[in-house]
Amino acid sequence: MDVGRAIDQLTKDWEWLAFLARYCAGRNIGRAFCEDIKWWVLALAALLVVTLAWWIWSRLARAFEKWNHRRLLAQVAHDETMKKHVWSGYDAPAMPSSEQRADRKSGR
């Protein structure tokens, strides 16, 4: 593919679209040709709005998911919840690991 030809074609297409925009923006808006262009532009604008709404919705959903995750993690650390999960029984350590680490640091 020749890059020069591609740029030339894009330039011609852009000039044609600019001509159509100027032609249909004037007094010719009621012509049949401009009616078709108007519907294509409206469809493109609707597609853009839907894409933007979908992007915003996904960002809001991701933020809600993170908020909900933090909320659920906060419930785990709640005092009443932690009392339900106290390690007891024959396999419970004699001293919690946090106290063991403190003892090692202090050199007891």
Secondary structure, DSSP 8 states (H G I E B T S, - for coil): --HHHHHHHHHHHHHHHHHHHHHHHTGGGGSHHHHHHHHHHHHHHHHHHHHHHHHHHHHHHHHHHHHHHHHHHHHHTSHHHHHHT---STTS-SS-HHHHHHHHHHT-
